[in-house]
Amino acid sequence: MYLDFVSRLLLDLTLMLLIAGACSIIFSRIKLPPIIGYLAAGIILGPTMLTEISVNPVTIDMLSNMGIVLLMFFIGLNLNLQRLKQLGSYIIILLALEMPFMVVAGYLAGLAMGLNSVAAIFLGAVISGTSTAVVVSLLPGRKDIDDEVKTTSTTITVMEDLGQVIILSMAAPLLVGDTPALGNVALMVAGIAIFMSLSLIIGVKFIPRILNWIGKKYDPEVLLIVALGLCFAMALISSLLGLSIAIGAFIMGLIVSQALNSEELTDKVSPMKEVFMAVFFISIGIQVVPSAILDSIPLVLVIVGVFIVAKIVGVTLGSYLLKGNLRNGFMVGVSLVAMGEFAFIIAKTALDAGVVDQQFYASVIGAALITMLILPILSKFSSPIYNSIAAATPNSIKAAMSNFDQLRVDIGNRATSRPEVKRAINWELGLVFIDLLTIVLIQTIFYAIVVPMAIIPEIADSPAWVDPLIMISISMMLMLPAIIDMVQGIKRIAKLLADDATPWSGAKKRRRLYIRFRNLGEVAALLLVVMLFLPF
């Protein structure tokens, strides 16, 4: 039967919302969140169950994207900009540790499963992010998690979207057999930073004042219409710049949150967000082909296992190293074990390019679905799980962690009380950072100019591994002065830290501390240098 556009739209909405509502009621009865019901509704409406009934893909795509925009706008409205400023450096450093860890974990797991190197890289990219929609839908209802964990988890998911945009851009050349251009990646990172900074600086200066004026002069409905118009405008600008629509909507939410009527706007946006987000989760369920997932169940379970373990370990350790709060780090890590929406985008990009097969794509969808099902359960029991792990931890490890915590507190206190030490450490860190930039610059020039221009001739009739080995050796020789200087800087920082932490202790204790700090710094520097020779 032929239906015009309006009738088709109404039919699609009727099917989606009624089936989603019925499924949500059923799952709520067994104490599962409504999200599971939405996913189940999508599976029911998918191509494998109700074959006589289909939902227009255009309708699904349009409404689910609106859901993402409204969700990110809502998140921005609920975040305190001052609190976000305080979390900013912590989140960035944490993600700089956690996301490469996730990519490497996925890459190694992919190689262990027999995937080729490019497919393994894309597996790492797939598992590097978290679903903002799932996390934000779940956390508000958790009364046993404090606000700091909720804010940190939410902010991480948003920033991971940025990170996955960068990772996808770095991986894209691999689809056609090229190597990633570090210069292009640097430009993209700079572009994102400039876009976000300018948007926030200019937006916070003018938009809240405009909204305050509208709120005083006109009806609340007018204020809502203008705020939503600004939200969709910023999402459009973000999309035109090649970024995710979620980023633009989130930024506008942060800006509008500074207006006097932001709480009223939040209350009005929330019901709309819920409706469109239901459609988003239905769209994920529609992509699920149960038979394909069942055929790939070993790969699905491996992806799920690697993702959950790597996410919890990466976030927990990163948070502990930066803040020292192991429990909160674990809670944040557990709150993030739902694979993100970008996983579908990255997997689909690789599938369309022929880098991975349909089985890989089905496995990613299946793994993402399972993690979305696991997250509510795992999050609910996160405190008992942490307590069990803490109770089972050997006393020697607890003692070492306690000593490390006390040492960090002592260093922080003494660095604060002795500004000359803090200045010296900051100076040495600056020099180490310059050395690191020099190494990256040499790598960029070498692989962007020297290799493409064939300045170094290839050796005829040599084994396939000889030419790459020569290239790596030459680039290492060029980087050697900067590497040596960086190691010396790390040693100087280690000495400053050891002397400052135990000024009244004996030489033997200071020597032990110096060796620990030096080894820690040198391992970190070695990992950074090694990463330059990996595919990323």
Long-range contacts (C-beta under 8 A, 24 or more apart in sequence): 8-56, 8-59, 9-56, 9-59, 12-55, 12-56, 12-59, 12-60, 13-59, 15-45, 15-53, 15-55, 16-41, 16-45, 16-55, 16-278, 16-279, 16-282, 17-275, 17-278, 19-44, 19-45, 20-278, 20-282, 32-376, 33-137, 33-138, 33-141, 33-376, 34-137, 34-278, 35-134, 35-137, 35-138, 35-281, 35-372, 35-376, 36-372, 36-373, 36-376, 38-278, 38-281, 38-282, 38-285, 39-281, 39-282, 39-284, 39-285, 39-288, 39-369, 39-372, 39-373, 40-285, 41-282, 41-285, 42-281, 42-282, 42-283, 42-284, 42-285, 42-286, 42-287, 42-288, 43-285, 43-286, 43-288, 43-290, 44-285, 45-282, 45-285, 45-286, 46-285, 46-286, 46-287, 46-288, 46-289, 47-286, 47-289, 48-289, 48-290, 48-291, 55-286, 60-279, 60-282, 60-283, 60-286, 61-283, 63-276, 63-279, 63-280, 64-276, 64-279, 64-280, 64-282, 64-283, 65-245, 66-276, 66-279, 67-133, 67-273, 67-275, 67-276, 67-277, 67-278, 67-279, 67-280, 68-133, 68-245, 68-246, 68-249, 68-280, 68-341, 69-231, 69-232, 69-235, 69-245, 69-246, 69-249, 70-231, 70-249, 70-269, 70-272, 70-273, 70-276, 70-277, 71-132, 71-133, 71-136, 71-246, 71-249, 71-273, 71-276, 71-277, 71-280, 72-132, 72-158, 72-245, 72-246, 72-247, 72-249, 72-250, 72-253, 73-228, 73-231, 73-249, 73-250, 73-252, 73-253, 73-256, 73-269, 73-273, 74-136, 74-253, 74-266, 74-269, 74-270, 74-273, 75-132, 75-136, 75-154, 75-158, 75-250, 75-253, 76-249, 76-250, 76-251, 76-252, 76-253, 76-254, 76-255, 76-256, 76-257, 77-253, 77-256, 77-257, 77-262, 77-265, 77-266, 77-269, 78-253, 78-257, 78-266, 79-151, 79-154, 79-155, 79-253, 79-254, 79-257, 80-151, 80-257, 81-204, 81-254, 81-257, 81-258, 83-151, 84-151, 84-155, 84-254, 87-151, 87-152, 87-155, 90-322, 90-323, 91-152, 91-155, 91-156, 91-159, 92-159, 93-318, 93-322, 94-156, 94-315, 94-318, 94-319, 94-322, 95-156, 95-159, 95-160, 95-163, 97-314, 97-317, 97-318, 97-321, 98-311, 98-314, 98-315, 98-318, 99-128, 99-160, 99-163, 99-167, 100-531, 100-536, 101-310, 101-313, 101-314, 101-318, 102-127, 102-128, 102-307, 102-310, 102-311, 102-314, 103-128, 103-167, 103-536, 104-534, 105-306, 105-310, 105-314, 106-306, 106-307, 106-310, 107-534, 107-535, 109-302, 109-303, 109-306, 113-299, 113-302, 115-360, 117-535, 118-174, 118-175, 118-355, 118-535, 119-350, 119-355, 119-356, 119-360, 121-171, 121-174, 121-535, 121-536, 122-171, 122-174, 122-346, 122-347, 122-350, 122-355, 122-356, 123-303, 123-360, 125-164, 125-167, 125-168, 125-171, 125-346, 126-303, 126-339, 126-343, 126-346, 126-347, 126-364, 127-303, 127-306, 127-307, 127-310, 127-311, 127-339, 127-343, 128-160, 128-163, 128-164, 128-167, 129-157, 129-160, 129-161, 129-163, 129-164, 129-339, 129-340, 129-341, 129-342, 129-343, 130-156, 130-157, 130-160, 130-311, 130-336, 130-337, 130-338, 130-339, 130-340, 131-157, 131-338, 131-339, 131-340, 131-341, 131-368, 131-372, 132-157, 132-158, 132-161, 132-246, 132-340, 132-341, 133-277, 133-280, 133-281, 133-341, 134-338, 134-372, 134-375, 135-335, 135-336, 135-338, 135-375, 137-277, 138-335, 138-375, 138-376, 138-379, 139-335, 142-379, 144-383, 145-331, 145-335, 145-379, 145-382, 146-328, 148-328, 149-328, 149-331, 149-332, 149-335, 150-335, 152-328, 152-332, 153-332, 153-335, 153-336, 156-315, 156-332, 156-336, 157-336, 157-340, 158-246, 158-247, 158-250, 160-340, 161-244, 161-246, 161-247, 161-340, 161-342, 162-192, 162-243, 162-244, 162-247, 164-340, 164-342, 164-346, 165-192, 165-243, 165-244, 165-247, 165-342, 166-192, 167-346, 167-536, 168-342, 168-345, 168-346, 168-349, 170-536, 171-346, 171-536, 172-349, 174-355, 174-535, 175-349, 175-350, 175-353, 175-355, 176-353, 179-447, 179-535, 180-535, 180-536, 181-448, 182-440, 182-443, 182-444, 182-447, 182-448, 183-444, 183-448, 186-444, 191-241, 192-243, 192-247, 195-238, 195-241, 195-243, 196-247, 196-251, 199-234, 199-248, 199-251, 199-255, 200-251, 200-254, 200-255, 203-251, 203-252, 203-255, 204-255, 204-258, 207-255, 207-256, 207-258, 207-259, 208-255, 208-256, 208-258, 208-259, 208-260, 211-256, 211-259, 211-260, 211-261, 212-259, 212-260, 212-261, 215-259, 215-260, 215-261, 220-261, 220-264, 220-268, 223-261, 223-264, 223-265, 224-265, 224-268, 224-269, 227-256, 227-259, 227-265, 227-269, 228-269, 230-255, 230-256, 231-256, 244-342, 284-341, 284-344, 284-365, 284-368, 284-369, 284-372, 285-369, 287-344, 287-365, 288-365, 288-366, 288-369, 289-362, 289-365, 292-358, 292-359, 292-362, 292-366, 293-362, 293-363, 293-365, 293-366, 293-369, 295-359, 295-362, 296-359, 296-362, 296-363, 296-366, 297-366, 299-359, 299-360, 299-363, 300-363, 300-366, 300-367, 300-370, 303-363, 303-364, 303-367, 304-367, 304-370, 304-371, 304-374, 307-337, 307-339, 307-367, 307-371, 308-337, 308-371, 308-374, 308-378, 311-336, 311-337, 312-337, 324-405, 324-408, 324-409, 326-401, 327-386, 330-382, 330-386, 330-389, 331-382, 331-383, 331-386, 334-378, 334-379, 334-382, 334-385, 335-375, 335-379, 335-382, 337-371, 337-374, 337-375, 337-378, 337-379, 338-368, 338-371, 338-372, 338-374, 338-375, 339-364, 339-367, 339-368, 339-371, 339-372, 340-368, 343-368, 344-368, 407-501, 407-513, 410-501, 411-497, 411-500, 411-501, 414-500, 414-501, 414-503, 415-500, 418-500, 421-496, 421-500, 424-496, 425-493, 425-496, 425-497, 428-489, 428-492, 428-493, 428-496, 429-493, 431-485, 431-489, 432-486, 432-489, 432-490, 432-493, 432-525, 435-482, 435-483, 435-485, 435-486, 435-489, 436-482, 436-486, 436-525, 436-528, 438-479, 438-482, 439-479, 439-482, 439-483, 439-486, 439-529, 439-532, 440-532, 442-475, 442-478, 442-479, 442-482, 443-475, 443-479, 443-532, 446-471, 446-474, 446-475, 446-478, 447-475, 472-533, 479-529, 483-525, 483-529, 486-525, 487-522, 487-525, 490-518, 490-521, 490-522, 490-525, 491-518, 491-521, 493-517, 493-521, 494-518, 494-521
